[in-house]
């Protein structure tokens, strides 16, 4: 039996490829499916099944395109009700792939249709479990997401189901099974995930707080729900895309990678109310950009920030990109359901500036510059890192306004005052400033290199408060 984890770091996402005797299956594929098809061709194998552990919230799965391109059968666990042709498996149902077997274990809790797939090798020995978001390494999937799609599925109800699934279906399994989760650290589908992407079930029983056998159901519910922050706004929209279906990725890519002249780009921006996303490096963006464009750098958690800060996945988008990266950008947008990219600016920002079009820029100051300013006068400082980062250590003069919740804080920023803005390294601060710049806030200065550079100077007073945790 061949089992391969295909991990995509920018989404903290794991898909799985298994193969035996010329037959293959894909579990929880990403939107662009050609890599899975190419992988099967290497083994001269036919993709027989596409298994989905649940209706995903943080990405749009590639199951429909895989079915259309390979003839593979889509398999969901019990209670799933997709709007397209799929096999809805029964709890305990077994599927044959070459000489191996895949057994469905219905494990509701993260969602009601959530299922775990037990892999059984050629000798009939259980090898591992593909758990989706039921069991993660160091954590379990958050049970508060389904209520954003079905109001009656409260987080308390789902957490209770998750407790039962773990105790009755997962924990009785053999300790030597390998746990293959759908996500790793950095995903918003959990809160305490390890950087490791696989582990043995036995080790998870020893170290994962959610598998503590001494926990009562009430204690488990409180622990799992404690500390959850609101999920990104695109999550419910991705769930619906995964349930109802979506456009072919090939069509989405073809439209999004259309090269637009400066004239066509400007016309599209004026006629469609498209949002201009500039994906260049933050400091390159600061030197010059198209007015009202937003900087979300491709060399970062691009798709996650798009999904967090752009509320409607149907939003029309125009792209400014470094040459040669246009397809990558459209792909990463499509992974989280943003299929309405209209094209990119041919020749990039340089072409725009060369034709004499209006441009804008953002002032960036070094950490040393900020230290000099603080020495001579009172300065307004905004720290846009997460609350947990801020609580761990921050400048005593800084006010915390996490980028994730920018809309909650805009009203407290005075358009007439000057603010110095920083994050950890400069990615999020430029995003924050570019959004406010498009709304008429002209006096925001970026701190180059962020908190990393601030610490290096040894010129600032920093707190060392550590936020307490209630996790066992």
Secondary structure, DSSP 8 states (H G I E B T S, - for coil): -EEEEEEEGGGTEEEEEEEETTEEEEES--S--HHHHHHHHHTT-EEEEEE-SS--SSS---HHHHHHHH--EEEE-TT---SS--EE--TT-EEEETTEEEEEEE--SSSSS-EEEEEE-TTS-EEEEEEETSSBTTB---TTSGGGTSTTS-HHHHHHHHHHHIIIIITTS-TT-EEEESB-TT-TT-SS--S-SEEEHHHHHHH-GGG-TT--HHHHHHHHHTT-----TTHHHHHHHHHH----HHHHHHHHT-EE-HHHHHHHHHHH--EEEE-S-HHHHHH-B-TT-EE--SSSSHHHHHHHH---TT--EEEE--TT-HHHHHHHHHHTT---EEEEETTHHHHHHHTT---B---EE-HHHHHHHHHHS--EEEE-S-HHHHHHS-BTTEEE--GGGHHHHGGGS-TTS-EEEE-SSSHHHHHHHHHHHTTT---EEEETTHHHHHHHHT-S-B----------
